[in-house]
Amino acid sequence: MPASSEQTTPKHSTLAKKMEKLARIIPGIAGYQDREKIRESDKQVRLCLADKIGLIKKTIVKITQCLAEKKKLSILLPLDQFAGELTRMGDSLKYAPYGYRGIFDHEQADLEALDKIYSFDLSLIEQVEKLHTEAMELNKQGENEEKIREGLKGLEKSYEDLEEILSQRNNSIHIFYKENKA
């Protein structure tokens, strides 16, 4: 086996595992296995995450409506502001550029860059799932404003963590793109 092939085998193995995990989580992204469809699969991951963010927002809106009907007004503004942040996050996931060709081209695929992106994608999925779980727990609090306020703080922290992961992912793509343009 040539030396270059031996050096890339562990990376290929790690990438393959991450791609398989993503393909199991997100319907329709088996294209991660096919390098020609890898950019489209990247878009599918982000669209799926945006849809999940939309479900979280619906849960927050439902809580807000329930509290408004019960005239529990003190928590409505923070809930409404959080719903707005969820809308912005969903939009940034939907409309972000989906991977730079330099990373995703099969002739030039940078395995280290791909590995980073897949790691970020898995982290994004896990963080969105955490947000969803927390939103569902918040929904169970009924009219208890204090518990809702406390739960909202946890949701906001999880949201900040999600923003950070997305920012790191985008920065990683931009850095790779700049390095390969030079």
Secondary structure, DSSP 4 states (H G I P E B T S, - for coil): --HHHHHHHHHHHHHHHHHHHHHHHSTT-GGGGSGGGHHHHHHHHHHHHHHHHHHHHHHHHHHHHHHHHTT--TTHHHHHHHHHHHHHHHHHHHHS----HHHH-TTT--HHHHHHHHHHHHHHHHHHHHHHHHHHHHHTTTT-HHHHHHHHHHHHHHHHHHHHHHHHHHHHHHHHHHHHH-
